[in-house]
Amino acid sequence: MVGGICPGIPTATRGLGQGARVKRFDPNNKVGVSIVRQLYGVKTHQRATKGILATTSYLTADAEEFIDDHFWELEARDHQGIIDWVKLTVKGTEPAR
């Protein structure tokens, strides 16, 4: 499901697991801090251990700052991060940074 909790990824259960949010935005339409806060709220409400956001776009500076402030609870991959995941899967090696 684009734009919501992704059913293909194990969703958060009370006290266990991770929740994921997938956003398919135009690269020029950045994901803002409000979406990251929504994910954090769902993660907290469902008592998940981590919330993951993946987007085909990029994150605003405020969104990146919020994720950095909650490093152990949130993770995000933007356009380049998704490309790196694919490279890692295809090659079976860590992508260059």
LINBEL-V194033 format. One record per pair of residues at least 24 apart in sequence whose ideal C-beta (glycine too) atoms are under 6 Angstrom apart, sorted by the first residue. I is the first residue (numbers start at 1). J is the second residue. D is the distance in Angstrom with one decimal. If there is no record, write none. Layout:
I;J;D
I;J;D
This chain:
12;46;4.0
12;48;3.1
14;47;5.0
15;47;4.7
17;48;5.5
18;48;5.7
18;50;4.6
18;52;5.9
19;43;5.3
19;48;4.7
19;51;5.1
20;52;4.5
21;53;4.9
22;54;5.2
23;55;4.2
24;56;5.1
25;55;5.9
25;57;3.6
27;57;5.3
29;57;5.8
30;57;5.7
30;58;5.0
30;60;4.8
31;55;5.0
31;57;5.8
31;59;5.2
31;63;5.7
32;60;5.0
32;63;5.8
33;62;4.0
33;63;4.6
33;66;5.2
36;63;4.7
36;66;5.0
